[in-house]
Amino acid sequence: MNVSFWGAMLTLLLIAIVLVIFPLIKIRQGRSVIYKTSNIQLHEEKINELNIDLQEGRIDQAAYKIARQELDRELLEDTPVESKQAAAHHYKAEAKKHPALALAIAVFLPTLSMLVYTQLGMHASSQQEMAATEEKQPSIDDMVARLEQYLESNKGELKDWVMLARSYKYLGRYGEAANAYIAANAIELNPQVMLEHAEVLALINDKKINDEARDLIMKALAMEPDNLNTLWFAGVAEFQFGNYHQSIEHLSRLSEAATQDPKVDNSIRYYIAHAREQLIAAGEEVASMEELLPKSQVAVAEHMRLQIKIDITDEARQKFVSNDVVFVYAKALQGPKMPLAAQRITLADLPATIVLDDTMGMVEGMNLSAFDQVVVSARISKAGTAIAQSGDYIGQATVEDVSATEGVSITIDSLVP
């Protein structure tokens, strides 16, 4: 802040104070003058009327004299004569009331102005400074551009290409991220980098692991067979490729890790349970969940499961394309609105039969076992969002007793308004 700014601000503040307090000091004295002036004006008007009456002969000289004396007497009675002591007392009383208020305003107004300025003005100033600082800081796009320029003229190290690949992934530029991972793998084969490369390839392929991604995962597994990340990716990859025995083998080795995190346990159980179902449906014998995950401390009620047959009407199918998402979920008939179990497929999968069970609960204790009555829904979404939107199509069925119901059939046929 410079001196001229503060000088201008103080000058304006003083002018404002004078404009506010001056009327407060003068108001009562002004009222006394107005009162006296109004009586004199009224007296003069009556005298003028009396003179006109005399001139026009409506009254004689004797009546005029008597009326004039009466008017003078009324004026004296309406305008009290104050002694010097009474007048001093009157104006002293006025000075005790209004100048005190004016003084309070004179002190309060600048104080309040300064407080408001320090709270709002300085805050706004600091916000502007912060915004200016943020503008000076390079954005992620700027940093990526600089790293690109650097790698164009330099070979770069593994960490440089990995940083570029991760930045591309963060920005959703998956194709460029895959190319950056290829460059990183050309410098050095690193299991973690290979897994990240496989993940990006899956993102490009609608979250499905393709042959190239699977090869990367298996190479990483060969290099680090006991690494938890490689075991997880290998289990998911084999599941998606229909190699259910291998998937169960890889994921069951994560049993000990599942004891540390219920979310990990739920994910492992999801894939192992579905792999078991596919093998059992094919007529094979498979060990129980407790045998496959002996170290898992998260109990699961295997009998608490619902088999859902899902289909869609031709009218509804024509409004969507094959890769549009179908959400299948169960909610309590009376209770929380969060899904107790959920699964996601695509329109191309329909008609389909899926299983919802306790391993798919989103919150511990909020699963199918916790409620007797549920509503099962199958909804197809053009936007692919978990929340229903206008234009989606849905089918629903009410289950009165989860423990006593084995199968439910749903047809997607109703438009979401």
DRENFILUM-196250 format. One record per residue (C-alpha): chain; residue number from 1; y, x, z. Coordinates in Angstrom, 1 decimal, padded with zeros to 4 digits. Example, Ala and Ser with C-alpha at 12.3 -4.5 7.8 and 13.67 -1.06 7.14 Angstrom:
+-----+-----+--------+--------+--------+
| mol | seq |      Y |      X |      Z |
+-----+-----+--------+--------+--------+
|   A |   1 | -004.5 |  012.3 |  007.8 |
|   A |   2 | -001.1 |  013.7 |  007.1 |
+-----+-----+--------+--------+--------+
! end
This chain:
+-----+-----+--------+--------+--------+
| mol | seq |      Y |      X |      Z |
+-----+-----+--------+--------+--------+
|   A |   1 |  000.0 |  000.0 |  000.0 |
|   A |   2 |  003.4 |  001.4 | -000.9 |
|   A |   3 |  006.7 |  001.0 |  001.0 |
|   A |   4 |  008.3 | -001.3 | -001.6 |
|   A |   5 |  005.4 | -003.8 | -001.2 |
|   A |   6 |  005.7 | -003.9 |  002.5 |
|   A |   7 |  009.5 | -004.2 |  002.3 |
|   A |   8 |  009.3 | -007.1 | -000.2 |
|   A |   9 |  006.6 | -008.8 |  002.0 |
|   A |  10 |  008.8 | -008.5 |  005.2 |
|   A |  11 |  011.9 | -009.8 |  003.4 |
|   A |  12 |  010.1 | -012.9 |  002.1 |
|   A |  13 |  008.6 | -013.5 |  005.6 |
|   A |  14 |  012.0 | -013.4 |  007.2 |
|   A |  15 |  013.4 | -015.8 |  004.7 |
|   A |  16 |  010.5 | -018.2 |  005.4 |
|   A |  17 |  011.1 | -018.0 |  009.1 |
|   A |  18 |  014.9 | -018.7 |  008.8 |
|   A |  19 |  014.2 | -021.7 |  006.6 |
|   A |  20 |  011.7 | -023.1 |  009.1 |
|   A |  21 |  013.6 | -022.6 |  012.4 |
|   A |  22 |  017.2 | -023.3 |  011.3 |
|   A |  23 |  016.8 | -027.1 |  011.0 |
|   A |  24 |  015.1 | -027.1 |  014.5 |
|   A |  25 |  018.2 | -025.5 |  016.1 |
|   A |  26 |  020.7 | -027.8 |  014.4 |
|   A |  27 |  018.9 | -031.1 |  014.3 |
|   A |  28 |  020.1 | -032.7 |  017.6 |
|   A |  29 |  023.7 | -031.5 |  017.3 |
|   A |  30 |  023.8 | -032.9 |  013.8 |
|   A |  31 |  022.5 | -036.3 |  015.1 |
|   A |  32 |  025.4 | -036.4 |  017.6 |
|   A |  33 |  028.0 | -035.7 |  014.9 |
|   A |  34 |  026.4 | -038.3 |  012.7 |
|   A |  35 |  026.5 | -040.9 |  015.5 |
|   A |  36 |  030.2 | -040.3 |  016.2 |
|   A |  37 |  031.2 | -040.3 |  012.5 |
|   A |  38 |  029.4 | -043.6 |  011.9 |
|   A |  39 |  031.3 | -045.3 |  014.7 |
|   A |  40 |  034.7 | -044.1 |  013.4 |
|   A |  41 |  033.9 | -045.2 |  009.8 |
|   A |  42 |  032.9 | -048.7 |  011.1 |
|   A |  43 |  036.2 | -048.9 |  013.1 |
|   A |  44 |  038.3 | -047.9 |  010.0 |
|   A |  45 |  036.5 | -050.6 |  007.9 |
|   A |  46 |  037.3 | -053.3 |  010.4 |
|   A |  47 |  041.0 | -052.2 |  010.5 |
|   A |  48 |  041.2 | -052.4 |  006.7 |
|   A |  49 |  039.8 | -055.9 |  006.8 |
|   A |  50 |  042.3 | -056.8 |  009.5 |
|   A |  51 |  045.2 | -055.4 |  007.4 |
|   A |  52 |  044.1 | -057.4 |  004.4 |
|   A |  53 |  044.0 | -060.6 |  006.5 |
|   A |  54 |  047.6 | -060.0 |  007.7 |
|   A |  55 |  048.9 | -059.2 |  004.2 |
|   A |  56 |  047.3 | -062.4 |  002.7 |
|   A |  57 |  048.7 | -064.5 |  005.5 |
|   A |  58 |  045.4 | -065.6 |  007.1 |
|   A |  59 |  046.7 | -064.3 |  010.5 |
|   A |  60 |  050.2 | -063.8 |  011.9 |
|   A |  61 |  051.6 | -060.6 |  013.5 |
|   A |  62 |  050.7 | -061.7 |  017.1 |
|   A |  63 |  047.1 | -062.3 |  016.2 |
|   A |  64 |  046.9 | -059.0 |  014.3 |
|   A |  65 |  048.2 | -057.1 |  017.3 |
|   A |  66 |  045.7 | -058.7 |  019.6 |
|   A |  67 |  042.8 | -058.0 |  017.2 |
|   A |  68 |  043.9 | -054.4 |  016.6 |
|   A |  69 |  043.9 | -053.7 |  020.4 |
|   A |  70 |  040.4 | -055.3 |  020.7 |
|   A |  71 |  039.1 | -052.9 |  017.9 |
|   A |  72 |  040.6 | -049.9 |  019.6 |
|   A |  73 |  039.0 | -050.9 |  022.9 |
|   A |  74 |  035.5 | -051.3 |  021.3 |
|   A |  75 |  035.8 | -047.8 |  019.7 |
|   A |  76 |  036.5 | -046.3 |  023.1 |
|   A |  77 |  033.6 | -048.0 |  024.7 |
|   A |  78 |  031.1 | -047.0 |  021.8 |
|   A |  79 |  032.2 | -043.4 |  021.9 |
|   A |  80 |  031.8 | -042.1 |  025.5 |
|   A |  81 |  034.1 | -039.4 |  026.6 |
|   A |  82 |  032.2 | -036.4 |  027.9 |
|   A |  83 |  033.6 | -034.0 |  030.3 |
|   A |  84 |  033.3 | -030.3 |  029.6 |
|   A |  85 |  030.6 | -030.1 |  032.3 |
|   A |  86 |  028.6 | -033.1 |  030.9 |
|   A |  87 |  028.9 | -031.8 |  027.3 |
|   A |  88 |  027.7 | -028.4 |  028.4 |
|   A |  89 |  024.8 | -029.9 |  030.2 |
|   A |  90 |  023.9 | -032.0 |  027.1 |
|   A |  91 |  023.9 | -029.1 |  024.7 |
|   A |  92 |  022.1 | -026.9 |  027.2 |
|   A |  93 |  019.2 | -029.3 |  027.3 |
|   A |  94 |  019.1 | -029.3 |  023.6 |
|   A |  95 |  019.0 | -025.5 |  023.6 |
|   A |  96 |  016.0 | -025.4 |  026.0 |
|   A |  97 |  013.8 | -027.4 |  023.7 |
|   A |  98 |  014.3 | -026.5 |  020.1 |
|   A |  99 |  015.2 | -022.8 |  020.2 |
|   A | 100 |  012.0 | -022.3 |  022.2 |
|   A | 101 |  010.0 | -023.9 |  019.5 |
|   A | 102 |  011.9 | -021.9 |  016.8 |
|   A | 103 |  011.1 | -018.7 |  018.8 |
|   A | 104 |  007.5 | -019.6 |  019.0 |
|   A | 105 |  007.3 | -020.2 |  015.2 |
|   A | 106 |  009.2 | -016.9 |  014.6 |
|   A | 107 |  006.6 | -015.0 |  016.5 |
|   A | 108 |  003.5 | -017.0 |  015.5 |
|   A | 109 |  004.2 | -017.2 |  011.8 |
|   A | 110 |  004.3 | -013.5 |  011.0 |
|   A | 111 |  001.4 | -012.9 |  013.3 |
|   A | 112 | -000.7 | -015.5 |  011.6 |
|   A | 113 |  000.3 | -014.2 |  008.2 |
|   A | 114 | -000.8 | -010.7 |  009.1 |
|   A | 115 | -004.1 | -011.9 |  010.5 |
|   A | 116 | -004.8 | -014.0 |  007.3 |
|   A | 117 | -003.9 | -011.0 |  005.1 |
|   A | 118 | -006.1 | -008.6 |  007.0 |
|   A | 119 | -009.0 | -011.0 |  006.8 |
|   A | 120 | -008.6 | -012.2 |  003.3 |
|   A | 121 | -006.4 | -009.7 |  001.5 |
|   A | 122 | -008.2 | -006.6 |  002.7 |
|   A | 123 | -011.6 | -008.3 |  002.2 |
|   A | 124 | -010.7 | -009.1 | -001.3 |
|   A | 125 | -009.4 | -005.6 | -001.8 |
|   A | 126 | -012.7 | -004.2 | -000.5 |
|   A | 127 | -014.6 | -006.5 | -002.7 |
|   A | 128 | -012.6 | -005.4 | -005.7 |
|   A | 129 | -013.3 | -001.8 | -004.8 |
|   A | 130 | -017.0 | -002.5 | -004.4 |
|   A | 131 | -017.1 | -004.2 | -007.8 |
|   A | 132 | -015.2 | -001.3 | -009.4 |
|   A | 133 | -017.7 |  001.1 | -007.8 |
|   A | 134 | -020.6 | -001.0 | -009.1 |
|   A | 135 | -019.1 | -001.0 | -012.6 |
|   A | 136 | -018.9 |  002.7 | -012.5 |
|   A | 137 | -022.6 |  003.0 | -011.6 |
|   A | 138 | -024.9 |  003.1 | -014.6 |
|   A | 139 | -027.1 |  000.0 | -015.2 |
|   A | 140 | -030.9 |  000.3 | -015.7 |
|   A | 141 | -030.3 | -000.1 | -019.5 |
|   A | 142 | -027.9 |  002.8 | -019.4 |
|   A | 143 | -030.3 |  005.0 | -017.5 |
|   A | 144 | -033.1 |  004.1 | -019.8 |
|   A | 145 | -030.9 |  005.0 | -022.8 |
|   A | 146 | -030.1 |  008.4 | -021.3 |
|   A | 147 | -033.7 |  009.1 | -020.6 |
|   A | 148 | -034.6 |  008.1 | -024.1 |
|   A | 149 | -031.9 |  010.5 | -025.5 |
|   A | 150 | -033.2 |  013.3 | -023.2 |
|   A | 151 | -036.9 |  012.8 | -024.4 |
|   A | 152 | -035.8 |  012.7 | -028.0 |
|   A | 153 | -034.5 |  016.3 | -027.7 |
|   A | 154 | -037.0 |  017.6 | -025.1 |
|   A | 155 | -040.7 |  017.4 | -024.8 |
|   A | 156 | -040.4 |  016.1 | -021.3 |
|   A | 157 | -042.9 |  016.2 | -018.4 |
|   A | 158 | -045.5 |  013.6 | -017.3 |
|   A | 159 | -043.1 |  012.2 | -014.7 |
|   A | 160 | -040.4 |  011.6 | -017.3 |
|   A | 161 | -042.6 |  009.6 | -019.6 |
|   A | 162 | -044.0 |  007.6 | -016.6 |
|   A | 163 | -040.5 |  006.8 | -015.4 |
|   A | 164 | -039.6 |  005.6 | -018.9 |
|   A | 165 | -042.7 |  003.5 | -019.2 |
|   A | 166 | -042.2 |  001.9 | -015.8 |
|   A | 167 | -038.5 |  001.2 | -016.7 |
|   A | 168 | -039.6 | -000.5 | -019.9 |
|   A | 169 | -042.2 | -002.6 | -018.0 |
|   A | 170 | -039.5 | -003.6 | -015.5 |
|   A | 171 | -037.3 | -004.8 | -018.3 |
|   A | 172 | -040.2 | -006.7 | -019.9 |
|   A | 173 | -040.3 | -004.3 | -022.9 |
|   A | 174 | -044.1 | -004.1 | -022.8 |
|   A | 175 | -044.6 | -002.7 | -026.3 |
|   A | 176 | -042.3 |  000.2 | -025.7 |
|   A | 177 | -043.9 |  000.7 | -022.2 |
|   A | 178 | -047.3 |  001.1 | -023.9 |
|   A | 179 | -046.0 |  003.7 | -026.3 |
|   A | 180 | -044.4 |  005.7 | -023.4 |
|   A | 181 | -047.7 |  005.6 | -021.5 |
|   A | 182 | -049.5 |  006.9 | -024.6 |
|   A | 183 | -047.1 |  009.9 | -024.6 |
|   A | 184 | -047.7 |  010.4 | -020.9 |
|   A | 185 | -051.5 |  010.3 | -021.3 |
|   A | 186 | -051.1 |  012.8 | -024.1 |
|   A | 187 | -049.6 |  015.3 | -021.7 |
|   A | 188 | -052.1 |  014.8 | -018.9 |
|   A | 189 | -054.9 |  012.2 | -018.1 |
|   A | 190 | -054.0 |  010.7 | -014.8 |
|   A | 191 | -056.1 |  007.8 | -013.4 |
|   A | 192 | -053.1 |  005.9 | -012.0 |
|   A | 193 | -051.1 |  006.3 | -015.2 |
|   A | 194 | -054.1 |  005.1 | -017.2 |
|   A | 195 | -054.4 |  002.0 | -015.0 |
|   A | 196 | -050.7 |  001.2 | -015.5 |
|   A | 197 | -051.2 |  001.6 | -019.2 |
|   A | 198 | -054.1 | -000.8 | -019.1 |
|   A | 199 | -052.0 | -003.3 | -017.1 |
|   A | 200 | -049.2 | -003.2 | -019.7 |
|   A | 201 | -051.7 | -003.8 | -022.5 |
|   A | 202 | -053.0 | -006.8 | -020.6 |
|   A | 203 | -049.5 | -008.2 | -020.3 |
|   A | 204 | -049.0 | -007.9 | -024.0 |
|   A | 205 | -052.3 | -009.7 | -024.5 |
|   A | 206 | -051.4 | -012.8 | -022.4 |
|   A | 207 | -052.7 | -011.1 | -019.2 |
|   A | 208 | -056.2 | -010.6 | -020.7 |
|   A | 209 | -057.8 | -007.2 | -020.8 |
|   A | 210 | -058.7 | -006.1 | -024.3 |
|   A | 211 | -061.0 | -003.3 | -025.5 |
|   A | 212 | -058.4 | -000.6 | -025.4 |
|   A | 213 | -057.4 | -001.6 | -021.8 |
|   A | 214 | -061.0 | -001.7 | -020.7 |
|   A | 215 | -061.7 |  001.8 | -022.1 |
|   A | 216 | -058.7 |  003.2 | -020.1 |
|   A | 217 | -059.9 |  001.5 | -016.9 |
|   A | 218 | -063.5 |  002.8 | -017.3 |
|   A | 219 | -062.2 |  006.3 | -017.9 |
|   A | 220 | -060.1 |  006.1 | -014.8 |
|   A | 221 | -063.1 |  004.8 | -012.8 |
|   A | 222 | -065.2 |  007.8 | -014.1 |
|   A | 223 | -062.5 |  010.2 | -012.9 |
|   A | 224 | -062.0 |  008.5 | -009.5 |
|   A | 225 | -065.1 |  006.3 | -008.7 |
|   A | 226 | -064.1 |  005.6 | -005.1 |
|   A | 227 | -060.4 |  004.8 | -005.7 |
|   A | 228 | -059.6 |  001.3 | -004.6 |
|   A | 229 | -057.3 |  000.6 | -007.5 |
|   A | 230 | -059.8 |  001.7 | -010.1 |
|   A | 231 | -062.5 | -000.4 | -008.5 |
|   A | 232 | -060.3 | -003.4 | -008.5 |
|   A | 233 | -059.3 | -003.0 | -012.2 |
|   A | 234 | -062.9 | -002.3 | -013.2 |
|   A | 235 | -064.1 | -005.4 | -011.3 |
|   A | 236 | -061.5 | -007.7 | -013.1 |
|   A | 237 | -062.1 | -006.1 | -016.5 |
|   A | 238 | -065.9 | -006.6 | -016.2 |
|   A | 239 | -065.4 | -010.2 | -015.1 |
|   A | 240 | -063.2 | -011.0 | -018.1 |
|   A | 241 | -065.7 | -009.4 | -020.4 |
|   A | 242 | -068.5 | -011.5 | -018.9 |
|   A | 243 | -070.3 | -008.5 | -017.3 |
|   A | 244 | -070.7 | -010.4 | -014.0 |
|   A | 245 | -073.2 | -008.1 | -012.3 |
|   A | 246 | -071.0 | -005.1 | -012.9 |
|   A | 247 | -067.9 | -007.0 | -011.7 |
|   A | 248 | -069.6 | -008.0 | -008.5 |
|   A | 249 | -070.8 | -004.4 | -008.0 |
|   A | 250 | -067.3 | -003.0 | -008.3 |
|   A | 251 | -065.5 | -005.6 | -006.2 |
|   A | 252 | -068.1 | -005.7 | -003.4 |
|   A | 253 | -067.3 | -002.1 | -002.7 |
|   A | 254 | -063.8 | -003.3 | -001.7 |
|   A | 255 | -065.3 | -005.2 |  001.2 |
|   A | 256 | -064.0 | -002.8 |  003.9 |
|   A | 257 | -060.5 | -002.9 |  002.4 |
|   A | 258 | -060.6 | -006.7 |  002.5 |
|   A | 259 | -060.8 | -006.6 |  006.3 |
|   A | 260 | -057.3 | -005.2 |  006.4 |
|   A | 261 | -055.6 | -007.8 |  004.2 |
|   A | 262 | -056.6 | -011.5 |  003.8 |
|   A | 263 | -054.9 | -011.6 |  000.4 |
|   A | 264 | -057.1 | -008.9 | -000.9 |
|   A | 265 | -060.1 | -010.7 |  000.6 |
|   A | 266 | -059.2 | -013.9 | -001.1 |
|   A | 267 | -058.8 | -012.2 | -004.5 |
|   A | 268 | -062.1 | -010.4 | -004.2 |
|   A | 269 | -063.8 | -013.6 | -003.2 |
|   A | 270 | -062.3 | -015.5 | -006.1 |
|   A | 271 | -063.8 | -013.2 | -008.7 |
|   A | 272 | -067.1 | -012.6 | -006.9 |
|   A | 273 | -067.6 | -016.4 | -006.2 |
|   A | 274 | -066.9 | -017.2 | -009.9 |
|   A | 275 | -069.1 | -014.4 | -011.1 |
|   A | 276 | -071.9 | -015.7 | -008.9 |
|   A | 277 | -071.4 | -019.2 | -010.3 |
|   A | 278 | -071.8 | -018.0 | -013.8 |
|   A | 279 | -074.9 | -016.1 | -013.0 |
|   A | 280 | -076.5 | -018.9 | -011.0 |
|   A | 281 | -075.7 | -021.3 | -013.9 |
|   A | 282 | -077.5 | -018.9 | -016.2 |
|   A | 283 | -080.6 | -019.2 | -013.9 |
|   A | 284 | -080.3 | -015.9 | -012.1 |
|   A | 285 | -080.6 | -015.3 | -008.4 |
|   A | 286 | -077.6 | -013.7 | -006.7 |
|   A | 287 | -077.0 | -012.6 | -003.2 |
|   A | 288 | -074.9 | -014.7 | -000.9 |
|   A | 289 | -071.2 | -014.0 | -000.3 |
|   A | 290 | -072.0 | -012.8 |  003.2 |
|   A | 291 | -074.5 | -010.3 |  001.8 |
|   A | 292 | -072.1 | -009.1 | -000.9 |
|   A | 293 | -069.1 | -008.8 |  001.5 |
|   A | 294 | -070.7 | -008.0 |  004.8 |
|   A | 295 | -067.6 | -006.3 |  006.2 |
|   A | 296 | -065.2 | -009.1 |  005.3 |
|   A | 297 | -063.9 | -010.8 |  008.4 |
|   A | 298 | -062.4 | -013.8 |  006.6 |
|   A | 299 | -064.9 | -016.6 |  006.8 |
|   A | 300 | -065.4 | -018.9 |  003.9 |
|   A | 301 | -067.1 | -022.3 |  003.8 |
|   A | 302 | -069.1 | -022.1 |  000.6 |
|   A | 303 | -070.1 | -025.8 |  000.8 |
|   A | 304 | -066.4 | -026.8 |  000.8 |
|   A | 305 | -066.0 | -026.7 | -003.0 |
|   A | 306 | -065.1 | -029.2 | -005.7 |
|   A | 307 | -066.5 | -029.0 | -009.2 |
|   A | 308 | -063.9 | -030.4 | -011.6 |
|   A | 309 | -064.6 | -031.6 | -015.2 |
|   A | 310 | -061.4 | -031.6 | -017.2 |
|   A | 311 | -060.6 | -033.1 | -020.6 |
|   A | 312 | -057.5 | -034.2 | -022.5 |
|   A | 313 | -056.8 | -037.1 | -024.8 |
|   A | 314 | -056.2 | -036.4 | -028.5 |
|   A | 315 | -052.6 | -037.8 | -028.2 |
|   A | 316 | -051.7 | -035.4 | -025.5 |
|   A | 317 | -053.5 | -032.4 | -027.1 |
|   A | 318 | -051.4 | -032.8 | -030.3 |
|   A | 319 | -048.2 | -032.2 | -028.4 |
|   A | 320 | -049.3 | -028.7 | -027.2 |
|   A | 321 | -050.7 | -025.5 | -028.7 |
|   A | 322 | -053.9 | -023.7 | -027.7 |
|   A | 323 | -052.4 | -021.1 | -025.4 |
|   A | 324 | -050.3 | -023.5 | -023.3 |
|   A | 325 | -051.1 | -023.3 | -019.7 |
|   A | 326 | -053.2 | -025.9 | -017.8 |
|   A | 327 | -052.8 | -025.9 | -014.0 |
|   A | 328 | -055.7 | -027.3 | -012.0 |
|   A | 329 | -055.0 | -027.8 | -008.3 |
|   A | 330 | -055.9 | -029.8 | -005.2 |
|   A | 331 | -053.3 | -031.1 | -002.6 |
|   A | 332 | -053.8 | -033.0 |  000.6 |
|   A | 333 | -053.5 | -036.8 |  000.2 |
|   A | 334 | -051.4 | -036.9 |  003.3 |
|   A | 335 | -049.9 | -033.6 |  004.5 |
|   A | 336 | -048.3 | -030.5 |  003.0 |
|   A | 337 | -047.4 | -030.4 | -000.7 |
|   A | 338 | -048.6 | -026.9 | -001.3 |
|   A | 339 | -051.8 | -026.5 | -003.3 |
|   A | 340 | -055.0 | -026.1 | -001.1 |
|   A | 341 | -056.7 | -024.5 | -004.1 |
|   A | 342 | -055.6 | -023.8 | -007.6 |
|   A | 343 | -056.8 | -022.3 | -010.9 |
|   A | 344 | -055.1 | -021.7 | -014.2 |
|   A | 345 | -056.7 | -022.0 | -017.7 |
|   A | 346 | -055.4 | -022.8 | -021.2 |
|   A | 347 | -055.6 | -025.7 | -023.5 |
|   A | 348 | -058.1 | -023.8 | -025.7 |
|   A | 349 | -060.5 | -023.9 | -022.7 |
|   A | 350 | -060.7 | -027.7 | -022.7 |
|   A | 351 | -062.9 | -029.5 | -022.1 |
|   A | 352 | -063.9 | -027.3 | -019.2 |
|   A | 353 | -065.7 | -027.4 | -015.9 |
|   A | 354 | -064.1 | -025.3 | -013.1 |
|   A | 355 | -064.6 | -025.0 | -009.3 |
|   A | 356 | -062.0 | -025.2 | -006.6 |
|   A | 357 | -063.0 | -023.8 | -003.2 |
|   A | 358 | -061.7 | -022.4 |  000.0 |
|   A | 359 | -061.2 | -018.9 | -001.4 |
|   A | 360 | -058.3 | -020.2 | -003.4 |
|   A | 361 | -056.1 | -021.2 | -000.5 |
|   A | 362 | -052.5 | -019.8 | -000.6 |
|   A | 363 | -052.0 | -019.9 |  003.1 |
|   A | 364 | -054.5 | -019.1 |  005.8 |
|   A | 365 | -055.9 | -022.3 |  007.3 |
|   A | 366 | -054.4 | -024.4 |  004.5 |
|   A | 367 | -057.5 | -024.9 |  002.3 |
|   A | 368 | -059.9 | -027.6 |  001.2 |
|   A | 369 | -061.8 | -027.3 |  004.6 |
|   A | 370 | -058.7 | -028.4 |  006.5 |
|   A | 371 | -058.5 | -031.9 |  004.9 |
|   A | 372 | -060.9 | -034.7 |  004.2 |
|   A | 373 | -058.8 | -036.5 |  001.5 |
|   A | 374 | -057.2 | -034.6 | -001.4 |
|   A | 375 | -055.7 | -035.4 | -004.8 |
|   A | 376 | -056.9 | -033.2 | -007.6 |
|   A | 377 | -054.6 | -032.8 | -010.6 |
|   A | 378 | -054.8 | -031.1 | -014.0 |
|   A | 379 | -051.4 | -030.6 | -015.7 |
|   A | 380 | -050.6 | -029.0 | -019.0 |
|   A | 381 | -047.2 | -027.3 | -019.2 |
|   A | 382 | -045.3 | -026.2 | -022.3 |
|   A | 383 | -043.1 | -024.0 | -020.2 |
|   A | 384 | -046.0 | -022.6 | -018.1 |
|   A | 385 | -044.3 | -023.3 | -014.8 |
|   A | 386 | -046.1 | -024.2 | -011.6 |
|   A | 387 | -043.7 | -027.0 | -010.9 |
|   A | 388 | -044.1 | -030.2 | -012.9 |
|   A | 389 | -041.4 | -030.8 | -015.5 |
|   A | 390 | -040.5 | -033.7 | -017.8 |
|   A | 391 | -042.6 | -033.5 | -020.9 |
|   A | 392 | -045.8 | -032.2 | -019.2 |
|   A | 393 | -049.0 | -034.2 | -019.3 |
|   A | 394 | -051.1 | -034.8 | -016.2 |
|   A | 395 | -054.4 | -036.3 | -015.1 |
|   A | 396 | -055.3 | -037.0 | -011.4 |
|   A | 397 | -058.2 | -038.1 | -009.2 |
|   A | 398 | -058.3 | -038.9 | -005.5 |
|   A | 399 | -061.2 | -037.5 | -003.4 |
|   A | 400 | -061.8 | -039.6 | -000.3 |
|   A | 401 | -064.2 | -037.1 |  001.3 |
|   A | 402 | -064.2 | -033.5 |  000.2 |
|   A | 403 | -067.3 | -032.5 |  002.1 |
|   A | 404 | -069.4 | -035.4 |  000.5 |
|   A | 405 | -068.1 | -035.0 | -003.1 |
|   A | 406 | -069.6 | -032.6 | -005.5 |
|   A | 407 | -067.9 | -033.4 | -008.8 |
|   A | 408 | -064.7 | -035.0 | -010.1 |
|   A | 409 | -063.8 | -035.9 | -013.6 |
|   A | 410 | -060.1 | -035.8 | -014.8 |
|   A | 411 | -058.6 | -036.6 | -018.2 |
|   A | 412 | -055.1 | -035.4 | -018.9 |
|   A | 413 | -053.4 | -038.5 | -020.4 |
|   A | 414 | -050.2 | -039.3 | -018.6 |
|   A | 415 | -046.7 | -038.1 | -019.5 |
|   A | 416 | -044.6 | -036.6 | -016.7 |
|   A | 417 | -041.3 | -038.5 | -016.8 |
+-----+-----+--------+--------+--------+
! end
